[in-house]
Amino acid sequence: MKTLFGITHLCLAAALLAGCGADETAGTGDVVFTTWGEGYIEEEIPASAFEDGWAIKFSKFLVVLGGVRIADDSNAPGLEVTTTKLVDHVAPGVKPLATFANLEPKPWTKVSFEIRPAAGDTELGDGATAADLDAMKQGKYAIWAEGEATQGAVKKTFRWGFGVPTMYAECKGEKDGRETHGVLVTNGGTDNVEITIHGDHLFYDDLQSPNAKLRFNALASADTDNDGEITLAELTAKKLVDIDPADGAYGTGAVDVNDLGAFVTDLSRTVGHFRGEGECIATDPK
């Protein structure tokens, strides 16, 4: 059974408008999910943000978002948006993603969403084109990042597609000045929730440290044919042990990767955030 934006209710259909068994006299509320790529994706990542003075300007930052789920603490089945949307976060502004309507007013503390490869159920969202969607489906990509890096007169381009599916679970973030797990539905109110995409994460120098820095020199050095484009194949050929120490120490923590291609691919699984800087647990989809 579906409602707006493909919401599937996993509870009894008879309780649909009552918020899965809620007392109708108690009233209901809504949750609206949007997504935004912040100024780093819409405008640029300035040279001042990098340890080595590079700046990044994205021309595309396509993300396939969906699989949004909300539930309460009762371990009962919750609600889910089963479909996905392809959004280009370079397009300015906050973009609509999904709406849950007529919910029981209470904390829905279990929230998760997915970034996964484009498929038959993927719809066009803001900024993306039909050609983008076709390319994402053919490449089985979940994320496509395309742009230009500059350091003074030096320019490097990149066109990277990532296909690893990721579930962002147990999401929490700041709401009205307080850390809030999931969403909070109030009687007659709407909780507006932003899934925030952090494009700068692709350039971190550590896979797990909260003190990771933005660097690009090592990535630039992977362009061994000097054609001005850094490909994922070239990044894969660049082993972490071969990175010049002056270009930074690339930390992997407990993650088993040994080249820059695998390193950046793993970083692509960290771009999803909740209500701005809020965190989720990144894991494989169930």
NORPE-V521325 format. One record per residue. N is the residue number from 1. RES is the residue in three letters. PHI is phi as a letter, one per 30 degrees, with the letter a starting at -180 (* if undefined). PSI is psi in radians with two decimals (none if undefined). Layout:
n->N res->RES phi->PHI psi->PSI
n->N res->RES phi->PHI psi->PSI
This chain:
n->1 res->MET phi->* psi->2.30
n->2 res->LYS phi->b psi->2.60
n->3 res->THR phi->b psi->-2.72
n->4 res->LEU phi->e psi->2.34
n->5 res->PHE phi->i psi->0.49
n->6 res->GLY phi->i psi->0.50
n->7 res->ILE phi->d psi->2.21
n->8 res->THR phi->c psi->2.17
n->9 res->HIS phi->d psi->2.16
n->10 res->LEU phi->c psi->-0.03
n->11 res->CYS phi->c psi->-3.00
n->12 res->LEU phi->d psi->2.36
n->13 res->ALA phi->d psi->-0.57
n->14 res->ALA phi->d psi->-0.35
n->15 res->ALA phi->c psi->0.18
n->16 res->LEU phi->e psi->-1.03
n->17 res->LEU phi->d psi->-0.28
n->18 res->ALA phi->c psi->0.13
n->19 res->GLY phi->i psi->0.83
n->20 res->CYS phi->h psi->0.94
n->21 res->GLY phi->j psi->0.05
n->22 res->ALA phi->d psi->2.70
n->23 res->ASP phi->d psi->2.07
n->24 res->GLU phi->e psi->-0.48
n->25 res->THR phi->d psi->-0.27
n->26 res->ALA phi->d psi->-0.18
n->27 res->GLY phi->i psi->3.01
n->28 res->THR phi->b psi->2.97
n->29 res->GLY phi->b psi->3.06
n->30 res->ASP phi->b psi->2.79
n->31 res->VAL phi->b psi->2.21
n->32 res->VAL phi->c psi->2.11
n->33 res->PHE phi->c psi->2.30
n->34 res->THR phi->b psi->3.07
n->35 res->THR phi->b psi->2.61
n->36 res->TRP phi->a psi->2.53
n->37 res->GLY phi->c psi->0.11
n->38 res->GLU phi->i psi->3.08
n->39 res->GLY phi->d psi->-0.49
n->40 res->TYR phi->d psi->-0.59
n->41 res->ILE phi->c psi->-0.74
n->42 res->GLU phi->d psi->-0.61
n->43 res->GLU phi->c psi->-1.36
n->44 res->GLU phi->a psi->2.85
n->45 res->ILE phi->c psi->1.96
n->46 res->PRO phi->d psi->2.80
n->47 res->ALA phi->e psi->-0.52
n->48 res->SER phi->d psi->-0.33
n->49 res->ALA phi->d psi->-0.32
n->50 res->PHE phi->c psi->2.55
n->51 res->GLU phi->d psi->-0.44
n->52 res->ASP phi->c psi->0.29
n->53 res->GLY phi->i psi->0.20
n->54 res->TRP phi->d psi->2.79
n->55 res->ALA phi->b psi->2.58
n->56 res->ILE phi->b psi->2.28
n->57 res->LYS phi->b psi->2.01
n->58 res->PHE phi->d psi->2.43
n->59 res->SER phi->c psi->-0.41
n->60 res->LYS phi->b psi->2.48
n->61 res->PHE phi->b psi->1.47
n->62 res->LEU phi->d psi->2.30
n->63 res->VAL phi->b psi->2.33
n->64 res->VAL phi->c psi->1.91
n->65 res->LEU phi->c psi->2.50
n->66 res->GLY phi->l psi->-2.69
n->67 res->GLY phi->h psi->0.57
n->68 res->VAL phi->d psi->2.24
n->69 res->ARG phi->b psi->2.47
n->70 res->ILE phi->b psi->2.53
n->71 res->ALA phi->a psi->2.92
n->72 res->ASP phi->c psi->-2.94
n->73 res->ASP phi->d psi->0.03
n->74 res->SER phi->d psi->-0.10
n->75 res->ASN phi->i psi->0.17
n->76 res->ALA phi->d psi->2.67
n->77 res->PRO phi->e psi->2.48
n->78 res->GLY phi->c psi->-2.48
n->79 res->LEU phi->b psi->2.63
n->80 res->GLU phi->b psi->2.43
n->81 res->VAL phi->c psi->1.90
n->82 res->THR phi->d psi->-0.42
n->83 res->THR phi->d psi->3.03
n->84 res->THR phi->b psi->2.82
n->85 res->LYS phi->b psi->2.48
n->86 res->LEU phi->c psi->2.12
n->87 res->VAL phi->b psi->2.40
n->88 res->ASP phi->c psi->1.91
n->89 res->HIS phi->d psi->-0.10
n->90 res->VAL phi->d psi->-0.55
n->91 res->ALA phi->d psi->2.33
n->92 res->PRO phi->d psi->2.58
n->93 res->GLY phi->j psi->2.85
n->94 res->VAL phi->d psi->2.43
n->95 res->LYS phi->c psi->2.36
n->96 res->PRO phi->d psi->2.50
n->97 res->LEU phi->b psi->-0.97
n->98 res->ALA phi->a psi->2.70
n->99 res->THR phi->b psi->2.33
n->100 res->PHE phi->c psi->2.08
n->101 res->ALA phi->c psi->2.67
n->102 res->ASN phi->h psi->0.93
n->103 res->LEU phi->c psi->2.69
n->104 res->GLU phi->d psi->2.28
n->105 res->PRO phi->d psi->1.96
n->106 res->LYS phi->l psi->2.99
n->107 res->PRO phi->d psi->2.25
n->108 res->TRP phi->c psi->1.59
n->109 res->THR phi->d psi->-0.25
n->110 res->LYS phi->c psi->1.84
n->111 res->VAL phi->b psi->2.36
n->112 res->SER phi->b psi->2.80
n->113 res->PHE phi->b psi->2.93
n->114 res->GLU phi->b psi->2.56
n->115 res->ILE phi->c psi->2.01
n->116 res->ARG phi->b psi->2.84
n->117 res->PRO phi->e psi->2.54
n->118 res->ALA phi->e psi->2.48
n->119 res->ALA phi->b psi->-2.97
n->120 res->GLY phi->d psi->-0.43
n->121 res->ASP phi->c psi->0.11
n->122 res->THR phi->d psi->2.19
n->123 res->GLU phi->c psi->2.77
n->124 res->LEU phi->d psi->2.22
n->125 res->GLY phi->c psi->-3.00
n->126 res->ASP phi->d psi->2.39
n->127 res->GLY phi->i psi->-0.50
n->128 res->ALA phi->d psi->2.69
n->129 res->THR phi->c psi->2.92
n->130 res->ALA phi->d psi->-0.62
n->131 res->ALA phi->d psi->-0.68
n->132 res->ASP phi->e psi->-0.81
n->133 res->LEU phi->d psi->-0.76
n->134 res->ASP phi->d psi->-0.76
n->135 res->ALA phi->d psi->-0.68
n->136 res->MET phi->d psi->-0.68
n->137 res->LYS phi->d psi->-0.79
n->138 res->GLN phi->d psi->-0.68
n->139 res->GLY phi->d psi->-0.13
n->140 res->LYS phi->h psi->0.81
n->141 res->TYR phi->c psi->2.54
n->142 res->ALA phi->c psi->-0.54
n->143 res->ILE phi->b psi->2.41
n->144 res->TRP phi->b psi->2.07
n->145 res->ALA phi->c psi->2.15
n->146 res->GLU phi->b psi->2.38
n->147 res->GLY phi->l psi->-2.85
n->148 res->GLU phi->b psi->2.39
n->149 res->ALA phi->c psi->2.39
n->150 res->THR phi->b psi->2.51
n->151 res->GLN phi->b psi->1.72
n->152 res->GLY phi->i psi->-2.18
n->153 res->ALA phi->d psi->-0.10
n->154 res->VAL phi->d psi->2.32
n->155 res->LYS phi->b psi->2.42
n->156 res->LYS phi->b psi->2.37
n->157 res->THR phi->c psi->2.82
n->158 res->PHE phi->b psi->2.59
n->159 res->ARG phi->b psi->1.64
n->160 res->TRP phi->c psi->2.24
n->161 res->GLY phi->c psi->2.32
n->162 res->PHE phi->b psi->2.30
n->163 res->GLY phi->c psi->0.14
n->164 res->VAL phi->d psi->2.10
n->165 res->PRO phi->d psi->2.51
n->166 res->THR phi->b psi->2.34
n->167 res->MET phi->c psi->2.32
n->168 res->TYR phi->c psi->1.87
n->169 res->ALA phi->c psi->2.89
n->170 res->GLU phi->h psi->0.81
n->171 res->CYS phi->d psi->2.46
n->172 res->LYS phi->b psi->2.64
n->173 res->GLY phi->a psi->3.07
n->174 res->GLU phi->d psi->2.23
n->175 res->LYS phi->b psi->2.13
n->176 res->ASP phi->h psi->0.69
n->177 res->GLY phi->i psi->0.04
n->178 res->ARG phi->b psi->2.52
n->179 res->GLU phi->d psi->2.19
n->180 res->THR phi->b psi->2.24
n->181 res->HIS phi->d psi->2.14
n->182 res->GLY phi->i psi->-2.43
n->183 res->VAL phi->b psi->2.80
n->184 res->LEU phi->b psi->1.99
n->185 res->VAL phi->c psi->2.23
n->186 res->THR phi->c psi->2.74
n->187 res->ASN phi->d psi->2.01
n->188 res->GLY phi->i psi->0.07
n->189 res->GLY phi->c psi->3.05
n->190 res->THR phi->b psi->2.17
n->191 res->ASP phi->c psi->1.96
n->192 res->ASN phi->c psi->2.06
n->193 res->VAL phi->c psi->2.19
n->194 res->GLU phi->c psi->2.18
n->195 res->ILE phi->d psi->1.93
n->196 res->THR phi->c psi->2.28
n->197 res->ILE phi->c psi->2.15
n->198 res->HIS phi->c psi->1.62
n->199 res->GLY phi->d psi->-0.41
n->200 res->ASP phi->d psi->-0.32
n->201 res->HIS phi->d psi->-0.42
n->202 res->LEU phi->d psi->-0.24
n->203 res->PHE phi->c psi->0.26
n->204 res->TYR phi->d psi->2.69
n->205 res->ASP phi->c psi->0.18
n->206 res->ASP phi->b psi->2.44
n->207 res->LEU phi->d psi->-0.33
n->208 res->GLN phi->b psi->-0.36
n->209 res->SER phi->d psi->2.36
n->210 res->PRO phi->d psi->-0.16
n->211 res->ASN phi->c psi->0.39
n->212 res->ALA phi->e psi->2.53
n->213 res->LYS phi->c psi->2.76
n->214 res->LEU phi->d psi->2.22
n->215 res->ARG phi->b psi->2.68
n->216 res->PHE phi->b psi->-0.27
n->217 res->ASN phi->e psi->-0.78
n->218 res->ALA phi->d psi->-0.70
n->219 res->LEU phi->d psi->-0.73
n->220 res->ALA phi->d psi->-0.63
n->221 res->SER phi->d psi->-0.28
n->222 res->ALA phi->d psi->-0.26
n->223 res->ASP phi->d psi->1.24
n->224 res->THR phi->d psi->-0.38
n->225 res->ASP phi->d psi->-0.04
n->226 res->ASN phi->h psi->0.65
n->227 res->ASP phi->c psi->0.02
n->228 res->GLY phi->j psi->-0.14
n->229 res->GLU phi->c psi->2.30
n->230 res->ILE phi->c psi->1.95
n->231 res->THR phi->c psi->2.82
n->232 res->LEU phi->d psi->-0.57
n->233 res->ALA phi->d psi->-0.70
n->234 res->GLU phi->d psi->-0.66
n->235 res->LEU phi->d psi->-0.66
n->236 res->THR phi->d psi->-0.57
n->237 res->ALA phi->d psi->-0.27
n->238 res->LYS phi->c psi->1.86
n->239 res->LYS phi->d psi->2.54
n->240 res->LEU phi->d psi->-0.59
n->241 res->VAL phi->d psi->-0.29
n->242 res->ASP phi->c psi->0.01
n->243 res->ILE phi->d psi->2.30
n->244 res->ASP phi->e psi->2.22
n->245 res->PRO phi->e psi->-0.48
n->246 res->ALA phi->d psi->-0.32
n->247 res->ASP phi->c psi->0.10
n->248 res->GLY phi->j psi->2.73
n->249 res->ALA phi->c psi->2.01
n->250 res->TYR phi->d psi->1.84
n->251 res->GLY phi->d psi->2.42
n->252 res->THR phi->c psi->-0.22
n->253 res->GLY phi->h psi->-2.23
n->254 res->ALA phi->c psi->0.07
n->255 res->VAL phi->d psi->2.33
n->256 res->ASP phi->c psi->1.44
n->257 res->VAL phi->b psi->2.63
n->258 res->ASN phi->b psi->0.15
n->259 res->ASP phi->b psi->2.85
n->260 res->LEU phi->d psi->-0.49
n->261 res->GLY phi->d psi->-0.85
n->262 res->ALA phi->d psi->-0.58
n->263 res->PHE phi->d psi->-0.88
n->264 res->VAL phi->d psi->-0.63
n->265 res->THR phi->d psi->-0.72
n->266 res->ASP phi->d psi->-0.66
n->267 res->LEU phi->d psi->-0.54
n->268 res->SER phi->d psi->-0.32
n->269 res->ARG phi->d psi->0.11
n->270 res->THR phi->c psi->0.09
n->271 res->VAL phi->d psi->-0.34
n->272 res->GLY phi->d psi->2.25
n->273 res->HIS phi->b psi->3.03
n->274 res->PHE phi->b psi->2.13
n->275 res->ARG phi->h psi->0.86
n->276 res->GLY phi->j psi->-1.67
n->277 res->GLU phi->c psi->0.05
n->278 res->GLY phi->d psi->2.71
n->279 res->GLU phi->c psi->2.68
n->280 res->CYS phi->b psi->2.92
n->281 res->ILE phi->c psi->2.04
n->282 res->ALA phi->d psi->2.19
n->283 res->THR phi->b psi->3.03
n->284 res->ASP phi->d psi->2.46
n->285 res->PRO phi->d psi->2.61
n->286 res->LYS phi->d psi->none
